[in-house]
Amino acid sequence: MFSIEHEFDSTVITLVDEGEAPLQEDVVINSFAECVTIEQFDPRTEQIMKITLSPEQLRDLAAALDLPEGVYQIRETPAQGS
């Protein structure tokens, strides 16, 4: 299950684990114009862990989910008519 909320300066996506027990803590993704943050509460340390990705890193992650093992580099192609 997940929810999507549009805030003033970001879009917030919350992923709720509905798998088999033991369940993982919710994952909160904040999408800003300049970066994306991923947060999850760590019950062992009782702290929220945060990862910040650039838009390019997020693009590469999305592409990597559908590719086989290997090393890749995404190259931008010039727009048509430029």
N, C-alpha and C positions, 0 to 999 in steps of 0.2 A: 504494500500500500504506500502511496505517496501523496503529498499535497504540494500545491504550487500557489504562492502568494506573491503579488506584485507590490513592492514597497516603493517609496519615493525614489530611491537611488539604486535599487537592485531588485532582482527576482530571487525569491527564497524557495528552494525545493527541499522538502523533508522526506527522507526515505525511512519507512518503518519496517522493521524485520518481522515478517509473518511466517518465517520458516519453522523448522522443528526446533524444540528446545535443545540447548540453551540459546536464547535469542540474543542478538547483538543490540547494542544501543542505537538509537536513532542517528542517522547521518543528516546533517544540515548543510546544504550547498547554497552559497550566496553568490549570485552572478552579478558582478559590477561591470561597467564599461571597460575598465582597465585590468581586471583580474577576476578570478573565481576562487573562493575559499571553500574548503571542505572541513567541517568540524564534527567531532564525535567525542562524547564523554567517555573517559577511561576510568572505570570503577576501581581499578587497582591503585591509581594515583589520585583519584578523585579530582581530576583536572580535565578540562576540555582540550583535546589535541586539535591543532589547526594546521592545514596545509594550504599554501597559496600557489595557484597556477596562473601563468600568463595565458592570454588567449591562444597563443601558438602551442603551448603545452597541452591545453585542453583539446585543441584541434588534433594534435598528434595522438592523444589518448583515445579519442573517439575513433580515429582511423585504426589504431592498434587493436582495438577490440575485435575487428573482423579480418585480421591478417595472420598468416602463419608465422612461425618462428623465423627470425632474421633481423637484420638491421635496415632501417628505412630512413629516407629523408624526403619530405614533401616539398616539391618545388612549385612555386606559383607560376602559372602561365599568363602571358599578357592577355588582357581583355580584347575581345574582337573589336575591330574598328578603332583601336587606339593608335 
